[in-house]
Amino acid sequence: MCGSMATALHKTPSALGAGCALRQPGAQDQGLSLTLTLPDSPLTVLANADTLRSAFQNLIDNAIDAS
């Protein structure tokens, strides 16, 4: 890994929810609806918050583009 990235424990629901909320208008423009369904148990990862959020948004964008 080049450089240093601040990593910490993050709860993925907040990152996923933010990604869905930001991408909902684009999905609606294409006649799609984003629904976030999470398990009852917590999802926690050790990651850089910005990188995690960006990865989720990229996955959502790819799904919208492929629809």
Secondary structure, DSSP 4 states (H G I P E B T S, - for coil): --S----EEEEHHHHHHHHHHHHHHHHHHTT--------SS--EEEE-HHHHHHHHHHHHHHHHHH-
